[in-house]
């Protein structure tokens, strides 16, 4: 997803939010707990359909690996997330912890996510350590950061979409779900305007219209 953090609350005065013991993983850096969607503060994981390079020139599903890593950290466990305000898509920015352990930090330290230095340097040192150890996404230096991957896919989507609005609003038995150009299901998703499906220029507009992002994890 496009993560331009537009915070409604700035600073580190955070109100703790106790979350359910059975969170749902949306993607590699997003959770849903008690109906609240939390975007992990200071990290950016590979997108669900994103692939990363191997030293031999082949690729691996780093996006799926990040989702699996987050599932391993939180599923079936008591998760506590604080509240650092909302981004432009209605998600609560948070540091989430399990048993006092910082889940955000763990994702970066194990090479499953980048430190999102554009918005915070809280996990920059952990990223440097993972990078130096060549683990996870840092198995090679020839990787595309998720923000660059999103930008690339967005540009490609705009070139093919009506009026340059590349987000596909789909209606299925799972509800009203929108797919951004970096969604693994983007190419196979068709928009049938006669059935109420539609195109969106912005994720925020899709959310306001009643569509939601897909759940890529459990």
N, C-alpha and C positions, 0 to 999 in steps of 0.2 A: 504494500500500500504506500501512498505518498505521505510522508511523515513530516509535514511542516508544523512544528510545534508552536501553536498560538496559545500561550498559557494565560488562563484567566486569573491564576494566583501565582505570584512570583515569590521565590525565596524558599527557605527551608523550614518554615513554620508549618508543619504538616499535621493534619488530623488523622490518627490511625483508624483504619477500617479493618475490622476482623472479618475474614472471608470464610466461606464454607469449606468443609473438609474435602469436598469433591469439586474442584474447579474444572473448568473446561478450557482446553488449549485452543485458541483461535488460530494462531500461527507461531512462529519462532520467537516472537517478542510481545505477544498479546494474550491475555487471559480473560475469561469471563467468570466472575464470582458473584453469586447472589444477584444476578441480573445486571451487574456493573461490569463494563469492559475496561480493563486496565492495560495501558500501554507501558511496557517496562521503561523506566527512566534511564536515559544515558546509554542505551544499547540499540543496535539495529542488526537484526538477524537476516540472513539470506531469505529472499522471498520463497514461497512454497514451491514454485516451479523452477527456481534458479538452480543452475549447475555450476560447480567450481572445477578448476583445473587440477590435474594431477601432475607430478613431475614427468611422467611419460607422455604427456600431451593429451591424454584422455580426460574424461570428465566424470564427476560423481555428483549425486543429488544432495548437495549441501543444504538446500532448503528443507528437504524432508528430514535430513539428519538433525537440523536445528529444532524442528518440531518434536522429533522423538526425544531429543535431549531435554527439552522443556517438560515434556510429558513425564519423563523419568524423575524430574526434580519435584513435580507438584502433584501429580495425580494420586488420589487417595490419601493425601496428607493435609494437615491443617495449615492453611496459607494465610498470612497476614500481609496486607498491602496498605501503605500509607496513601495520602492524597496530596498531590502536588499541583493540583489544578487540572484543567482540561485542555486538550488540544483542539484544533479546528474541526475535528470530526466527532466530538462528544465523548471521547475516551478519557478516562482519568489517568494522568501520568503518575506512576507509582514505583517505589522500590518494594518488591514483594519478598517476603522471607518465609522460610520453613524451618522451624526449630531454631530461630535466630540466625540462620544462614541466609545471606543475601543471594537470592536467585539471579538477579541481574548480573552481579559480579561473577557468579559461577558460570553463566553462559559465556561471558567474555574470557574468563580465565581458562576455560576448556577449549577455546577456539571455535565456539559455535556461533559467535556473534561479534560484530565490530563494536568498538566504543564509538558512540555517536558524538564525536568531538565537536560537531557543529553546534550542539546544544549543551553539552556537558563534557568535562574532562575527568569526571569522577572515576571512570574506569580505564583511563588512558594507560596508566602504569601496568594494569593487568593485561591489557592488549599488547603492550610492548613485550611483556614476559612470554605471552603465548606465541607472539610472532617470533621471538628469538628461539623459542623451543620448537618451532615448526610443527605445531599441532593444529588439528582441525582445519579451518579455512586457511591457515598459514602453512600448510604443507608445501605450498609454493607461494612466491610473491606475485605470481601472474593471475590475480583474482580481480573480479569486478565487484566493487563495493555495491551494496544493495541500492543506495541512493542513485548511483550511476546506472545500475541495471534498470531501475524504474524509469529513469529519464529516457534511456534508450528505447525501452518498450513503449513508453508513452508517445514518443515521436513517431515510431512506426505505426502505432495505432491511429494516431491523428491523420496519417496519410491515407488511411483506408476507410475511416469512419465518416458518416454523413456530417457535414458542417464542422469537421474536425473535432467532434465530441466522441471520444473513443470508449467510454464506459458503457458496457452492455447491461441493461436492466432486464433480467430474465424472471419469468414466473413459472414455478414448478410446484410439485407437491410439497416441497420444502419451504415454500413461501416466495417472497419477492427478494431475490438475491442479485446483487450487481457484481460484475466481473471487470476488473481493471485489466489493461493490456498485459500486465505481468502475471495474471492468474493462469495457473496450469490448464484451466478449462476455457481460456479465452477464445482460442481458435475454433473449438467445437461448439461454442455457444452462439446461437442464432437469435436475432431480434425480430420478433413478429409483432409489428406495431398494430396489426388488426386484432391481436389478442391482448392488447394493453401493455405490451412490452415496449421499452423505449431506450433511447440513448441519453447519456448524461455527459456533461462537460466537466463535472467536478464531483468528487466523492461526497462532499458536504451536501450538494444538491440531491444526490441519490438518497442519502440518509433522510433528508427533510421530506422527500417524496414517499418514504416508507419502505425503501429497500434497505437491505443489510449486506455486509460483507460475508463471504463464505467462511465456514469453519473448516480449517484444514487439519486440525488435530482432534483429539478425543477429549 
